[in-house]
Amino acid sequence: MLVKLIFIGVMSLALLSAAYGDEEASTEPLSYFAKVDGVEIPAEAFIGRLRAGYREKFYHGTPPKSEVEKFQADMVEETINEVLLVAEARRRGIKVPTEYIETEYVRRTEGMSQQEIDAIDDFSARLRSRIEIKKLVELVEQDVLDSVPEPSENQVRSFYEESPELFTTPSRDRVQIILLSVPAYADQEAWKAATDKAAALVADLRAGADFSEMAMIHSSDPSASEGGDMGFLHKGMLGGTADQVVALMSPGDITEPVLLLEGVAVFKLIERSEATLNDFPLVKERAKSLLLREQKEAAWRGLKEKLNAAVEIEINPVFLSVVQ
């Protein structure tokens, strides 16, 4: 069937009210969330998921509008997919053992009294149903992933050749550092004194002073005992300004004083190794693993797309604004 595309816009006042606690503010009926081939998905199923998801994701405060809209879209997609995947699990004859449902029910209700359970309408039945649905989705996903065959060597080699960046050892810099620590609470005078001292060290180093000896005498970095030798570092390991400065250096260069969070530093680039593409035999197993993971992700994504394309999906306009 032709899919009825519903574009997700701003959450309506009715949905915001019902989802986040002010149920009395809603004047519109919330009978169903969506229809899949005419079969209604109860509104409470979506609202319950939305509440739980919102509190888990945005517990830290009020999120930006863009994040809320993305969250809404994800919840809509997940809810529709769950309905379709449960139906697919039934079609495949997948069942959840009763023993699993009961064990999980006991685990989830641990610490609750029977009085607390009875106080919530249909709590036991709804929780058991939720446990079964979640497991059915997991089982149908596992069924799909298990059906993906391992890629052939030719496929793996093609993947290796088409994605060389995944199998390239990045360039590395061997760096020395002299760090003059400045406490976080220090005033401008302390920073100026450290900067002036670092500038004097730079002058001595460029005049021929031994960097290793100067590091052992002046540096407060843990590498001081090794003459300031930090070993080989990948791009990004120094962080921020230090990375940017070192990236512009050539072997043998000594920097001007560099301000860091920890204090004032002087760097020397000892040597730089170039990025190297590893030979296929050395990375074949890793390439195979990465390709298989990609193929499994594609198979799982493909099933969900196929299931969505086979039905007519209509979102209740009470829940979502439709963008033309």
C-alpha positions in Angstrom: 0.0 0.0 0.0 1.0 3.6 -0.5 2.5 5.1 2.6 0.8 8.2 3.9 3.7 10.5 4.8 3.2 12.5 7.9 5.8 15.2 8.5 6.5 15.7 12.2 6.2 19.3 13.4 5.8 21.0 16.7 4.1 19.0 19.5 0.5 20.3 20.1 -0.6 21.7 23.4 -2.8 18.6 23.9 0.2 16.3 23.6 2.4 18.4 25.8 -0.2 18.5 28.5 -0.9 14.8 28.4 2.6 13.7 28.1 4.2 15.9 30.7 1.6 15.8 33.5 -1.1 18.5 32.9 -3.8 16.1 31.6 -6.6 18.4 32.6 -5.3 21.1 30.2 -6.1 19.0 27.2 -9.6 19.5 25.8 -9.2 17.2 22.7 -9.8 13.5 22.9 -6.7 11.3 22.9 -8.4 8.1 21.7 -5.6 6.8 19.5 -2.0 7.7 18.7 -1.8 6.4 15.1 -3.5 4.0 12.7 -1.5 1.3 10.9 -3.6 0.0 8.0 -6.6 1.3 9.9 -5.7 -0.5 13.1 -5.5 2.0 16.0 -2.5 2.3 18.3 -3.9 3.4 21.7 -2.9 6.9 22.7 -1.8 5.9 26.2 0.8 3.5 24.6 2.6 6.5 23.0 2.1 8.9 25.9 3.5 6.5 28.3 6.6 6.0 26.2 6.9 9.7 25.6 6.8 10.5 29.3 9.3 7.9 30.3 11.6 8.8 27.4 11.4 12.5 28.1 12.2 12.1 31.8 15.2 9.8 31.0 16.7 12.0 28.3 16.0 15.5 29.6 16.2 14.9 33.3 18.8 17.7 33.6 16.4 20.5 32.6 14.5 22.2 29.8 16.0 21.2 26.4 16.2 23.3 23.3 13.2 23.1 20.9 15.3 21.4 18.2 16.2 18.6 20.7 12.6 18.1 21.7 11.5 17.9 18.1 14.1 15.3 17.3 13.1 13.4 20.4 9.4 13.5 19.3 10.3 12.2 15.8 12.4 9.4 17.3 9.5 8.4 19.6 7.0 8.3 16.8 9.3 6.2 14.7 10.1 3.8 17.5 6.4 3.4 18.4 5.3 2.6 14.8 8.3 0.3 14.3 7.5 -1.6 17.4 4.0 -2.4 16.3 5.3 -3.5 12.9 8.1 -5.6 14.3 5.9 -7.4 16.8 3.6 -8.3 13.9 6.6 -9.5 12.0 7.8 -11.6 15.0 4.4 -13.2 15.1 4.5 -13.9 11.3 7.9 -15.6 11.8 6.5 -17.7 14.6 8.8 -16.1 17.2 7.5 -16.5 20.8 8.7 -15.3 24.2 8.9 -18.1 26.8 6.5 -17.6 29.7 9.3 -18.3 32.1 11.2 -15.3 30.7 8.2 -13.0 31.1 7.6 -14.1 34.7 11.3 -13.8 35.7 11.5 -10.4 34.2 8.3 -9.3 35.9 9.6 -10.4 39.3 12.8 -8.5 38.6 11.0 -5.3 37.6 8.6 -5.4 40.5 11.2 -6.2 43.1 10.7 -3.7 46.0 7.0 -3.1 45.2 4.3 -4.2 47.6 1.2 -6.0 46.3 -0.8 -3.0 47.5 1.3 -0.7 45.3 0.8 -3.0 42.3 -3.0 -3.3 42.9 -3.3 0.5 43.2 -2.3 0.9 39.5 -5.0 -0.1 37.0 -4.1 -3.3 35.1 -0.5 -2.9 36.1 0.5 -6.6 36.1 -1.1 -7.3 32.7 0.4 -4.1 31.1 3.9 -4.8 32.5 3.8 -8.4 31.3 2.7 -7.2 27.9 5.4 -4.6 27.8 8.0 -7.2 28.7 6.8 -9.5 25.9 6.7 -6.8 23.3 10.2 -5.6 24.1 11.6 -9.1 23.9 9.7 -9.9 20.7 11.4 -6.9 19.0 14.8 -8.1 20.3 14.2 -11.6 19.1 13.1 -10.5 15.6 16.2 -8.3 15.4 18.5 -11.2 16.4 16.7 -13.4 13.8 17.5 -10.8 11.1 21.1 -10.3 12.2 21.8 -14.1 12.4 20.5 -14.5 8.8 23.2 -12.2 7.4 26.0 -14.4 6.0 29.7 -13.6 6.5 31.1 -11.6 3.6 33.4 -13.2 1.1 37.0 -12.3 0.9 36.4 -10.4 -2.3 33.7 -8.3 -0.6 36.1 -7.7 2.3 38.9 -6.6 0.0 36.6 -4.3 -1.9 35.5 -2.8 1.5 39.1 -2.3 2.4 39.9 -0.6 -0.9 36.8 1.7 -0.7 37.4 2.8 2.9 41.2 3.2 3.3 40.7 5.7 6.1 39.4 2.9 8.4 42.7 1.0 8.0 45.2 3.7 8.1 47.5 4.3 11.1 47.3 8.1 11.6 50.4 10.2 11.8 51.9 10.6 15.2 54.1 13.2 16.8 56.9 12.6 19.3 56.8 15.6 21.6 58.7 17.0 24.5 57.2 19.4 27.0 58.3 21.8 29.7 55.3 22.8 31.8 55.4 25.6 34.2 52.3 25.0 36.4 50.1 27.9 37.3 47.3 27.3 39.9 43.7 27.7 38.7 43.1 30.4 41.3 46.3 32.3 40.4 46.1 36.0 39.4 47.4 37.7 36.3 50.8 38.4 37.8 51.4 34.7 38.4 50.5 34.0 34.7 52.8 36.8 33.5 55.7 35.5 35.7 55.3 32.0 34.3 55.0 33.3 30.7 58.2 35.4 31.2 60.1 32.5 32.6 58.9 30.3 29.7 60.1 32.9 27.2 63.5 32.9 28.8 63.7 29.1 28.6 62.8 29.3 24.9 65.6 31.8 24.3 68.1 29.4 26.1 66.8 26.4 24.2 67.1 28.1 20.9 70.7 29.2 21.9 71.6 25.5 22.4 70.5 24.5 25.9 69.5 20.8 26.2 65.7 20.5 26.2 65.8 17.2 28.3 67.9 18.8 31.0 65.8 21.9 31.1 62.6 19.8 31.4 64.1 17.8 34.3 64.9 21.0 36.1 61.9 23.2 35.4 59.0 21.1 34.2 56.1 20.1 36.5 54.7 17.7 33.9 54.8 13.9 34.8 57.2 13.5 31.8 59.9 15.7 33.5 61.8 12.6 34.8 62.0 11.5 31.1 63.4 14.8 30.0 59.9 16.0 29.0 59.5 13.2 26.4 55.8 12.5 26.1 56.3 9.8 23.5 54.3 9.4 20.3 51.0 11.1 20.4 48.0 10.9 18.0 46.3 14.0 16.8 43.9 15.2 19.5 45.8 13.7 22.5 47.3 17.1 23.5 44.0 18.9 23.1 43.0 22.4 22.1 45.7 25.0 21.6 48.6 22.6 22.1 47.4 20.3 19.3 47.0 23.3 16.9 50.5 24.6 17.7 52.2 21.2 17.4 50.4 20.5 14.1 52.2 23.5 12.5 55.7 22.5 13.7 58.5 20.7 11.9 60.8 18.2 13.6 63.3 20.2 15.7 61.1 23.2 16.2 60.6 24.7 19.6 57.4 26.7 20.3 56.9 30.1 21.9 55.2 29.9 25.3 51.8 28.2 25.0 49.0 29.0 27.5 47.2 25.9 28.8 44.7 25.3 31.5 47.4 23.8 33.6 49.9 26.6 33.1 52.4 27.8 30.5 54.2 25.2 28.2 57.0 25.0 25.8 57.0 22.2 23.2 59.6 20.6 21.0 58.7 18.3 18.1 61.2 15.5 18.1 59.9 13.5 15.1 56.7 12.9 13.1 55.6 9.6 11.6 53.4 9.8 8.5 50.0 8.2 8.1 50.3 4.7 6.8 47.7 2.4 5.1 48.1 -1.0 6.6 48.4 -3.9 4.2 45.3 -5.9 3.6 46.5 -9.2 5.3 47.2 -7.3 8.5 43.7 -5.9 8.8 41.6 -8.5 6.9 39.9 -9.8 10.1 39.1 -6.2 11.3 37.8 -5.3 7.8 35.6 -8.4 7.8 34.2 -7.6 11.2 33.4 -4.0 10.2 31.8 -5.0 6.9 29.7 -7.7 8.6 28.5 -5.1 11.2 27.6 -2.7 8.4 25.7 -5.4 6.5 23.8 -6.4 9.6 22.9 -2.8 10.4 21.7 -2.5 6.8 19.6 -5.6 7.0 17.9 -4.5 10.2 17.3 -1.0 8.8 16.1 -2.5 5.5 13.5 -4.7 7.3 12.0 -1.7 9.1 11.9 0.3 5.9 10.2 -2.6 4.1 7.6 -3.0 6.9 6.8 0.7 6.9 6.5 0.8 3.1 4.0 -2.0 3.1 1.4 -0.3 5.2 -0.6 3.0 5.4 0.5 5.0 8.5 -1.6 7.9 9.8 -0.7 9.9 12.8 -3.5 11.4 14.9 -3.4 15.1 14.1 -4.2 15.8 17.8 -0.6 14.7 18.5 1.4 16.2 15.8 1.2 19.3 13.6 1.4 18.4 9.9 3.8 20.4 7.9 2.7 20.8 4.3 
